[in-house]
Amino acid sequence: MSGSREIELKFLCDPNDLGAVLAAAPDGDDDSRELISVYFDTPDLTLQKAGVSLRVRESKGRRILTMKRGEGLAREEYEAPLEGEAPNGEFAPLRAILSEDDAAALKPAYNVRVTRRQRLVKYGESEIELALDQGEVSGGVRVSPISEVELELKSGQPSALFDLARDLSKFAPLYLSFDTKSARGQALVAGQTVEARRKEKVKLAKTATAGEAFQAGARNALGQIAANAAVLREAPSPEAVHQLRVAARRLRSALATFRAVVEDPAYRPVKDELRWLAKSFDHARNLDVFATEVLEPAILMATPPAGLPALVTAVAEAREAARKAAGETAASMRFRTLMIDATGWVETGAWLTGEVAREPARAFAARTLDRRLGKLLKRGRKLAARDDEARHAVRIEAKKLRYAAEGFGGLWPEKKADRFVDRLKRLQDELGALNDIATAEPLLATLALSPEAAYAAGELEGLRLARKPKLIAGAAKALDRLAQAKPYWG
């Protein structure tokens, strides 16, 4: 049995572009083979819950048992030759995860069958294995196609992977993916369709450093961006637009929260490109919110405003155009470059050598959260008497605190963190509704409405404005409750 750290990047690539990738790659010895992999788990998915994949791969008459664990650029990998067809409890890495009963209950969960074209290349001072996989993952009667490019570092510096990826992406669209074949198989068996991906809780060890905490949150956000971009390229939806925008803002907020840890020459370019990405989806998201929060209830009114059908049509046409633009952004060269550059910086940036990155995350988090909470409460004084612009500034501070509070939550007891975040959510909801009212007029001004549609829009906005005093009072009350809450990090 061998144990090592697998360092690799994975990209989605159209099957028609795989040949261009291979042609653009440095020269090297080629190999082509069929790989048949059977992935195993217990009936109650013990390995999946532990973030572990276990497979038996057959190629050229040999079977290899492989276990992988971890997130990010580098993952733990354990391999051993296998005489039979299924793993057993004698595989040492499994004994730390599974009981004897669980090991005995291991069963095939899904299969992956691919044709792999492989080349070992010399790139600068590094040696990299380029693999082009085309095939399918299957579970029961469900099947999902696979077309991927993998770059695995065999020797040298991890930054070389990103440099080679940039070179290859000039010749074919390569979309960075954080979903492993095992993750795709798990989703397939669970019956999950291609759908928008919501954020997941950031997992942090209590002993994590500030740098490790940043990487965990950044990987989480980048994975959410990549997954929702894939949805937008395939079947654009309002929820995918929303979730990609949320992920981009989360990551940009993390850069601000961890600025003392991660600021280096690449910091500003990455932050600026994330700002471009989030703003690229603002128009589509604002239209979706207007349609859902204003038009849908209006249609159900006993006496809808005159001109409502014209307004509904105008907004629907604008939404369709904005959604198409969102898909084009998610497929653009600028987006693909951003994902490679941002991930490369998170995993190999110069900031990793700084002393602050090695500070205990709990100490850094407590200091940072205290500062963010203090800033929010200061900006929120006499909230009911403030204007729209001032309330918007409070909303931004609340959002920054929420993202930070969620990101650091894993360092403290979960229930305490969740209670504090729930109070923040209530404040954010009230302030968000006020912001929607404030932004509706400039949004509608972009649509060049007909007189009939403009009349309906004016009547509906008048009804929304009537709710404004109640929302302001609700926001002030939510801020007071937050001020009275005991911080979970205290």
Buried (B, 14 or more C-beta within 10 A) or exposed (E): EEEEEBBBBBBBBEEEBBEBBBEEBBEBEEEEEEBBBBBBBBEEEBBBEEBBBBBBBBEEEEBBBBBBBEBBBBBBBBBBEBEEEEBEBEBEBBEEBBEEEBBEBBEBBBBBBBEBBBBBBEBEEBBBBBBBBBBBBBBEEBEBEBBBBBBBBEEBBBBBBBBBBBEBBEBBBBBBBBBBBBBBBBBBBEEEEBBBBEBEEBEBEEEBBBBBBBBBBBBBBBBBBBBBBBBBBEEBBBBBBBBBBBBBBBBBBBBEBBEBBBBBEBBEEBBEBBBEBBEBBBBBBBBBBBBEBBBEEBEEEEEBBEBBEBBBEBBEEBBEEBBEBBBBBBBBEEBBBBBBBBBBBBBBBEBBEBEBBEBBBBEBBBEBBEEBBEBBBEBBEEBEEBEEEBBBBBBBBBBBBBBBBBBBBBBBEEEBBBEBBEBBBBBBBBBBBBBBBBBBEEBBEEBEBBEBBBBBBBBBBEEBEEEBEEBBEBBBBBBBEBEEBEBBBE
